[in-house]
Amino acid sequence: MTITIRRVTTKDAAALAKLMSDPAVYGGLLQLPYPTEERWAAQLAGTGAADKADLSLVAELGGEVVASAGLYAPGLALRRRHVMGLGMSVARVAQRQGVGTALMTALCDYADHWLNTLRIELTVYTDNDVALRLYQRFGFRIEGTFKGYALRDGRYVDAFAMARFHPSPAQIVAPEPGA
């Protein structure tokens, strides 16, 4: 089945509410149970502004939204403009079908070739082996462990801080003297 990657639109609110209502999905994120379409519509209404570097994508299989991912500025600090944060969710039925790889390829290409991002950061629960392998394939490395990072299903769980550096950051190539 063909994977289609595209920018998220406000019309995706119902699909994202459905995706995030699966315990296998929200359990791996900082999402809470029982998301609503209205909440997602309100959140999506702020995406896509021309002056924002953020990129929100969805992946479709057979015309159905089965995953979402995005890059976002981690804050307004001028001295961190070279950094983007990354988040991703993949429906249980779409896991291990190349969806995560397709999304990561699109996000890393956008960050490397269009944003001049030097560093992409993310957090991932230490027990999310599938996500850890995916991120490591794309050059992310563990930089530290957050103990008791988040409450998940009544227990505090740890998370890794991971980052990926641009493999070949843009540079100005000066012409040779006399050329």
N, C-alpha and C positions, 0 to 999 in steps of 0.2 A: 504494500500500500504506500502511496506517495505521501511524504510529509511536506506540508506547506507551511512556511514561516512568513508571517506578515505582522505589521504593526497592529496593536490593539486599537479598537475603536469603542465608542460608548455603546455600540450595539452588542458588545461582548459581555455586558454586565451579567446577563442571565447565565451564560456559559461559565464565567469565572465564579459566580456564586455556587454553581453546581460543582465545579472542580474543587473549590475550597471547602465544600461540605463533606468531602470524603475524609474520614479519620486517617486514612493512609497518607493523605496529602497534608492536611492541616497539622497532623501530629509531627511532621518533619519541619514545620515552619513556626514562626511566631504568630500564626493566625489562631483565632478562637473558633470554636464550633458555632454552628448556626449562622453562617453569613447570609445576608439578604441581597437580592438583586438591587434594591434601592441604595444600599451602602456601596456596592460596587459601581453603580451608575454615578454616584456622587464622587467617588474616588477617580473614576475614569474621566469625569468632566474636566479635571485639571491637567490631564496628560496631553501631550502633543503641542504645547505652546512653542511658537517659533524660536523663542529666546532661551529655551531649555535644552540642555545637552542630553537629558534623560531619554532613554529608549525603552519602550514597553512593547514586547512582542508576544504573540501567541503562536502555537503550533497546532495545525489541524491534521487529522487523519480521516480520510473519507468525508471531508467537509465538516467534521465535528472538532471543536476546540478541546484538546486533550492536555495542553500544557501552556504555561505562561513563564516569561522570564523578562528580566530587565536590568538596565544599568541606570544608576541614579547618582547624583552628586551627594556625597556624604554630609554636606553642610555648606555654609556660606563662607567659610574661612578662605580668604584669598590665597593663602599659602598652601592650600590643598586642592587647587584647581586641577592638578595633574592626576587626581585620584577619582575613581568611580567605584561605587558599591555594586554588587551583583546579587540578585535573588532569582530563584527558579522554583517552579512546582510542576510536577508531571503526574498525571492521573495514573492510578494503579494499572489500568488496562493498557496504557501506552508505555509503561516502563520496559526497558531492555529491548526497545524497537528502534533505537537510533534517534528518538525525539530529543533527548537531552543533548546528544552530540550535535544535532542540527542547530539547536538553539545556542549552544556554546560557540559553535563555529560562527554563527551570525553575530553574536555579541562581541566576541574577540576581534572579528574583522572590523566591526564598527568602531570599537575602542581604539584599535591599532591604526586604522587607516583614515578615520574621519574625525576623531576627537583628539588625537595625539595624547591619549591617556598613557601615563607612565606606569601606573599601578592600579590594579583592580583588586578590591578587597571583598571578602565574604565571611560569613560565619556558617558553620555546619555542625550539627550534633555529632559527637564523637562516635555514636553507634550507627551512623548512616553510611555504611560501607559502600553502597552503590554510588552515592553522590561523591564520596571521597575519591573513589577510583576515577570517576568522570573528571572531577576538578584537577586531579593530579595529571591526567592525560593531557590537559590543556595548560600545564605548566604551573599550576597553583601549588604552593608549598605551605605546610603548617608553620605558623610563626609563634603560636602559643595556645594555651588551653584556658578557657574560662570555666572555672569550677562553679557548679550550681548555677549555670547560666540562665536557665529558664525552667518554669514549672510546666511539666508535660504529664498529663493524665495523673495528677496527684503526686508526682515525684519531681525533684529537682534533677536536671540533667546537665551534663557538661557539653561544651561546644569548643570546636577548634576555630581559631582565627587563622584564615588562610589569605594569601595574596599571590598575585601573578604580576611579574614585571614585563613590560613591553619587550619582546624578543629582539627588536632592532629599532630603538627610538629614532625618530626623525632628527636629522642634523642638516645644517647648512653646509653644502660642499662648496668650498671656495675654489674659484678657478686658479689654475697654476699661474704664477707670475709670468707675464709676457704672452699669455695665451689669448 
